[in-house]
Structure formats: C-alpha cells, structure tokens
C-alpha cells in the first residue's frame, strides 16, 4: 500500500490543506468494493428508518383526527410541528457535525428518534404529542443531511452520483415502506403500535459507533492529522484485503505554498473532467485557496459570501420548492381521498401508497442516469416535468379520485427524482469545513418547504378549491425548475476539493 501523504503539523492552514488534498487523492484511487457497500448499508439503514419516522404522521393522521376530534387547524399543527423541529435540527446538526464529527451526530440522532417514538405511544392528547414530535423532529432533521455529507466524503469522483444516490434510495424506500406498512397495519393495530415498531431500529446507533469510521477528510480539516492518517490507512488496508490487490499510487499531492498569496493556477472549466488540468496544478491551486479560506473562515458567514453565496441561495431555493411540492401533496393525500372522494381508510392509504411507489421509481431512474445527464439538467427537467403534470391535474383531472391518483403519481416520479438529487448535489458544492452546515442549510430550507407546503395546501383546500391546490404546486415547481436551469453549477465527475477548495 502506498501513501505518500504529508505528515503535516497541526495548526498550520497550509499543512492542513495539503493533508486534506492528499486524503482526497487517496480516496480517488480506492476501487468500489465491499467496504463501501457495508458502510453505505449501515448508514443507509439509519436513513431508511428516519424516513419511516418522518412520514408516519401522515398515515396516522386520519386515526388521530378521529380519536382526538381534531379541527383542520389542529390537524395542520400536528403535521407541521414535527417539520419545525426538523428545520431546527437540520441547522443545529450541520454546525455540530462540522465541529464534533459526522459519525457521532448520526449515531446520536437515531438513538434520540427511537426513544421519542416510544414516548409518542403514551400520548393521550394532541398537546404532549406535538411537544414530543417537535423534539423527535430535531433528530430526524439532523441525521439526513449529515449522513449525505458523510457518504459524499468517502466517495471518489468517478460515478459518485450513482453510488451516492443508490444509497439515498433508502430514504424514499423508507417512505414507501412506511406507506405499505401503514396501509396494512394501521387498520389492524392502530397508530400506537406503528410508532412502537418504529422505535426498534434505535439499536442501529451501536452499529454506527462500532463499524463506521469518522470521515478522514473531516479529521484532516480539523487538525487531527494523525487520526486522519490512521483512519485512512485502516480504510485502505480493508480495501486491499477485500480486493486482494495492492492499491495504485495516489495522484501527486505537493506541499501547499507557505504564503497565502501564491498565484493560483487556472482550474478546469465548469463541468470538465478533473483530468483536464494537470494533477500538480490542481493540487497547488486547491491547497493555496484552502489555506487562505480556512484561516479565520467558516460557518454561515462563509456560506453567505464569495463563491459560496450563490451556491447557498440556489440550493436553498431548490430544497424549498422541491419539498414544498412533495409534502404539500403527500401529507394531505390520504385526507383528500377520504374527505373529498369518500374513500375508506384502507383505500385512501392504498392510493397514497401508489403515489409513493411511483416516486421511488423516479428516484431509481435518477440514480442510474445522473452521472450521464448531469446534476443541473436532472434538477431542471425533473421539476419542470412535475410542474407540467400538476398543472394538467389542476386544470383538467381533479374531479375524480382516479384522476388525482394518476397525475399525482406521474408528478411524484419527477419531484421525488429531483429531491433525491439534491442530497447528492448539495454536499458537492461546499468545502469540508462547512460541508455539513451547507448541506444542513439546504435541509433547513427543505423543512421550511415541508412546513409551508401542507399549510398552504390546507388553507386552499379548506375553501374547497382542489384544482387551485395543484395549480399552486405547479407554479412552485416551475420556480425550482427555472432556478436550476439558469443558476445551478454542474459538478459531475469532479473531485470534491476541485469543486469547493
């Protein structure tokens, strides 16, 4: 096994930048193997059950509404309070993960979510339920963006989109599993048993703590150089043992310039393969700029300044519009089918499940094509197609349960696909020192959309204007499509340190 990694002295930005670049180069030479798959499965299982927890409220809602005789306003509050907790949790977890590490935050989130699932089964009125749901939302909202950040940091540039999004499929899979189990078990067991079953996966926190290593990129960036080198060497040893072959030498990673005023070397054009710029030039440019930026920079200030300001604004709009549409539809569908079209609970849940399954198909399609199509085109065309489907539904097909089923399912193929792409795209846009925070800002805007989407749909639906609901959602999806098409940057095929020094 070859390393050729500088043993930088902690506390010097140039040395940290050199080590971070070298760690990135060492990840680039790792072949995809069972080690990657194992880590992805463990983290994926955590994300799967967080998705399950997130959507469970939508399928428990008809029972809760009847049991506690909830008004429309109380129903909306019951939906949105968890999303408010997820918004706060996303922001807090991103900052925390950038300070204390990715793996610790992921393990803590799944443990906290599990405990509060148990507590929710004891509730007998909406007040305590909403309080507990808010705290649980902190964990659900915190885990997902940090997990996406971690998976991006252990993945090489080649076919990163396919690898990351096949992992991210566990989230819509969790949503789909929730829909299927709720349709089957909710009428038989009731909502309390569903929340009780959702507490069982809390044991996964032990697997995460035992078998998932901390991100070497994060360790290097935080001055823990020896830990970064040890962890990276351990990963390489496991990969060599699995593949049975020695690893190739990593790309050259020369020491960073001692002065921050070093003249940068021009980088590759946007979207060009990393190989289009000589390796040494890329590394020198990357380390020089990282040394300048890491000295006294970081946090929200960095995300809202310089090159990252536009990226933060673009992904914020995309997260908000995508999830406004997603949860504006999915949260209210069981209630709409029951109250508007007079379907019984089992049929209402079945119809909603079909839409979730269609969304999963869209996610799979994006996972298999995103490296070829590119992030920007995937987002722009997917949200645009979702807007068209919802517009046609609102204008022509909203008068029957079958029409709503067909067109919301078609739209779900596209907006689910766009939304899963954001979990790949957002971590690619920010440097290691603020990657989790940048992803969590996107996650917070996601939660803002999750909160406002059901509120707006509830307000419009309360007036009986079902067609207007879908036209409104179409307009929001169109805003996201135009934002991606005009302002999003392409990141396909580029190493993380090249995209965000």
Secondary structure, 3 states (H helix, E strand, C coil): CCCCCCCCCCCCHHHHHHHHHHHHHHHHCCCCCHHHHHHHHHHHHHHHHHHHHHHHHHHHHHHHHHHCCCCHHHHHHHHHHHHHHHHHHHHHHHHHHHHHCHHHHHHHHHHHHHHHHHHHCCCCCHHHHHHHHHHHHHHHHHHHHHHHHHHHHCCCCCCHHHHHHHHHHHHHHHHHHHHHHHHHHHHHHCHHHHHHHCCHHHHHHHHHHHHCCCCHHHHHHCCCHHHHHHHHHHHHHHHHHHHCCCCCCCCCCCCCCCCCCCCCCCCCCCCCCHHHCCHHHHHHHHHHHHHHHHCCCCHHHHHCCCHHHHHHHHHHHHHHHHHHHHHHHHHHHHHHHHHCCCCCHHHHHHHHHHHHHHHHHHHHHHHHHHHHHCHHHHHHHHHHHHHHHHHHHHHHHCCCHHHHHHHHHHHHHHHHHHHHHHHHHHHHCCCHHHHHHHHHHHHHHHHHHHHHHHHHHHHHHHCCCHHHHHHHHHHHHHHHHHHHHHHCCCCCCCCHHHHCC
